Amino acid sequence: MLQRETLNFLKDLKKNNNKPWFDKHRPAYENAKLDFGNFIQSIIDKHSKKDPTIRSLKAKECVFRINRDIRFSKDKTPYKSNMGASIDRGGKKSIFAGYYFHCEPGNSFVGGGLWTPMPPELKKTRQEIDYCFDEFHKIINSKKFRLLYGDLYRGEDASLSKVPQGFEKDNPAADFLKLKSFIAMAPLKDAELTSKEIVKKTVEAFDVLQPLLQFINRALEG
């Protein structure tokens, strides 16, 4: 489980997002970073028994830096008010679909998938969905997937307005072929983050997501 102090640090950072405050509270950050890293490693160790593609991963290869890239952003706050980890084969910079854990007081979630892939990977994923739509449809409409994730993420930033070139408008998979990302998310309450059940709950969520990742990564391997 995550320590309550980790959540408290993130809450305080959100209210005091500046370098002087961060430098003054760096020991608290280091403790939170260590706590989150240990948590992610425990998830990797447990879930890798079912998914050997992540077996060799270390938490440091998956956890994102807390510093924001502000070069092209209007928001110049220097730090993220969350801690996140992308558990993908090859690490967080991998082209493959993977698992994700997002720790942010009031806005935490577990899930994963393939987020804004480059054109070659996006094309391969769409082709796989087109060729094997019955299989894909069965995965995302399974009882466990629907119960936990509901559906794939369909935010305004995640979908085209029209079916992409190369596919018929009346394609049965049209709604999914429009997607630019293929991810699923399940929200987590703050109380769940610090409970003894959070590791088990996260691993179970990854179990449900695994068939979707296998489907996507099969396409990317080709």
C-alpha positions in Angstrom: 0.0 0.0 0.0 1.0 3.6 -0.3 1.8 5.7 2.7 -0.6 8.5 3.7 2.5 10.8 3.8 2.9 10.3 0.1 -0.6 11.6 -0.6 -0.1 14.5 1.8 3.0 15.5 0.0 1.2 15.6 -3.4 -1.6 17.6 -1.9 0.8 20.1 -0.4 2.8 20.3 -3.7 -0.4 21.2 -5.6 -0.9 24.1 -3.3 2.8 25.2 -3.4 4.0 24.4 -6.9 7.2 26.3 -7.0 10.9 25.5 -6.7 11.7 27.2 -3.4 9.0 25.2 -1.6 10.0 22.0 -3.4 13.7 22.4 -2.4 12.7 23.1 1.2 10.6 19.9 1.2 12.9 17.7 -0.8 13.3 15.1 2.0 9.5 14.6 1.9 9.6 14.3 -1.8 12.4 11.7 -1.6 10.4 9.6 0.8 7.3 9.8 -1.4 9.3 8.9 -4.4 10.8 5.9 -2.6 7.3 4.8 -1.4 5.8 5.0 -4.8 8.7 3.2 -6.4 8.4 0.4 -3.9 4.7 0.1 -4.5 5.2 -0.1 -8.3 7.9 -2.7 -7.9 5.6 -4.9 -5.8 3.0 -4.6 -8.6 5.5 -5.6 -11.2 6.7 -8.6 -9.1 3.2 -9.9 -8.6 1.7 -9.3 -12.0 4.8 -10.5 -13.9 3.8 -14.0 -12.8 0.9 -13.8 -15.3 2.6 -11.4 -17.8 6.2 -12.5 -18.3 6.8 -9.6 -20.7 7.3 -7.2 -17.7 9.2 -9.7 -15.6 12.6 -8.0 -16.0 11.3 -4.4 -15.4 12.5 -2.3 -12.5 10.3 0.5 -11.0 12.8 3.2 -12.0 12.3 2.2 -15.7 8.5 2.8 -15.3 8.1 5.8 -13.0 7.8 9.2 -14.6 9.8 12.2 -13.4 7.9 14.7 -11.3 9.3 17.7 -13.2 7.0 19.0 -15.9 8.2 19.8 -19.4 7.1 23.5 -19.6 9.0 24.5 -22.8 5.9 24.6 -24.9 3.2 25.0 -22.2 1.3 28.1 -21.0 1.3 26.5 -17.6 4.7 27.2 -16.1 4.3 25.4 -12.8 7.4 23.3 -12.6 6.1 20.1 -11.0 3.4 17.5 -11.5 0.9 17.1 -8.7 0.8 13.3 -9.3 3.1 10.3 -9.5 2.6 8.0 -12.4 4.1 4.8 -13.7 3.8 3.1 -17.2 4.6 -0.5 -16.9 5.4 -1.6 -20.4 7.7 -4.2 -21.8 10.9 -2.2 -22.4 9.9 0.5 -20.0 8.0 3.8 -20.1 9.4 4.9 -23.4 8.4 1.6 -25.2 6.2 1.6 -28.3 4.1 -1.2 -26.8 0.8 -1.0 -25.0 1.2 -1.4 -21.2 -0.2 -0.9 -17.7 -0.5 2.4 -16.0 -1.0 3.6 -12.4 -1.8 7.2 -11.6 -1.5 8.5 -8.0 -3.1 11.9 -7.6 -5.2 12.8 -4.6 -8.8 13.1 -5.8 -8.0 11.9 -9.3 -6.2 8.5 -9.1 -6.8 5.7 -11.4 -5.5 2.3 -12.7 -5.6 1.1 -16.2 -3.5 1.3 -19.4 -3.4 0.6 -23.1 -1.8 2.5 -25.9 -1.7 6.3 -25.6 -1.2 8.5 -28.7 1.0 6.1 -30.7 3.1 7.3 -33.6 1.5 6.8 -37.1 3.1 3.4 -37.9 1.9 1.9 -34.6 -1.5 3.6 -34.9 -1.9 2.1 -38.4 -1.0 -1.4 -37.2 -3.4 -1.2 -34.3 -6.3 0.0 -36.5 -5.6 -2.8 -39.0 -5.6 -5.4 -36.3 -9.0 -4.1 -35.0 -10.3 -4.2 -38.6 -9.0 -7.7 -39.3 -10.0 -9.2 -36.0 -12.9 -7.1 -34.9 -14.9 -10.0 -33.5 -12.0 -10.8 -31.1 -11.5 -7.2 -30.2 -15.2 -6.7 -29.5 -15.3 -9.8 -27.3 -12.3 -8.5 -25.2 -13.7 -5.1 -24.5 -17.2 -6.4 -23.9 -16.3 -9.2 -21.6 -18.2 -9.0 -18.3 -15.1 -8.3 -16.2 -13.9 -5.6 -18.6 -17.3 -3.8 -18.6 -17.7 -4.1 -14.9 -14.3 -2.6 -14.1 -13.5 -0.2 -17.0 -16.9 0.3 -18.7 -15.4 1.2 -22.1 -12.3 2.6 -23.8 -11.5 6.2 -23.1 -13.4 8.4 -25.6 -12.5 12.0 -24.6 -12.5 14.7 -27.2 -8.7 14.4 -27.6 -8.9 10.7 -28.2 -11.0 10.3 -31.4 -11.2 11.6 -35.0 -14.5 13.0 -36.2 -14.4 10.8 -39.3 -13.3 7.2 -40.1 -9.6 7.3 -41.1 -8.6 7.0 -44.7 -8.4 3.4 -45.9 -11.5 2.2 -44.1 -15.2 2.2 -45.2 -17.5 4.6 -43.4 -19.9 1.7 -42.6 -17.1 -0.5 -41.2 -18.5 -2.4 -38.1 -15.4 -1.2 -36.2 -15.8 2.4 -37.3 -16.2 3.9 -33.8 -12.9 2.2 -32.7 -11.0 2.9 -35.8 -11.5 6.6 -35.2 -9.7 6.4 -31.9 -6.2 7.9 -31.6 -5.5 6.2 -28.3 -6.7 2.9 -27.0 -6.8 3.0 -23.2 -9.1 2.0 -20.3 -9.2 3.6 -16.8 -10.8 2.7 -13.5 -10.9 5.4 -10.8 -9.5 4.9 -7.4 -10.5 6.6 -4.2 -7.9 8.1 -1.9 -8.8 5.7 0.9 -8.1 2.8 -1.5 -4.6 4.0 -2.1 -3.6 3.6 1.5 -5.5 0.3 2.1 -3.8 -3.1 2.4 -5.9 -4.2 -0.6 -4.5 -1.8 -3.1 -1.8 -4.1 -4.5 -4.3 -6.9 -5.0 -6.8 -4.5 -6.5 -4.3 -3.2 -8.9 -3.0 -6.6 -10.0 -6.6 -7.7 -10.6 -7.3 -4.6 -12.7 -4.2 -5.5 -14.8 -5.4 -9.0 -15.2 -8.6 -7.8 -16.7 -6.7 -5.4 -19.0 -4.1 -8.0 -20.2 -6.1 -9.5 -23.1 -6.5 -6.0 -24.6 -2.7 -5.4 -24.3 -1.9 -8.7 -25.8 -4.2 -7.9 -28.8 -2.6 -4.6 -29.4 1.0 -5.7 -28.9 0.4 -8.6 -31.3 -0.2 -6.0 -34.0 2.8 -4.0 -33.0 5.1 -7.0 -33.1 4.2 -7.7 -36.7 
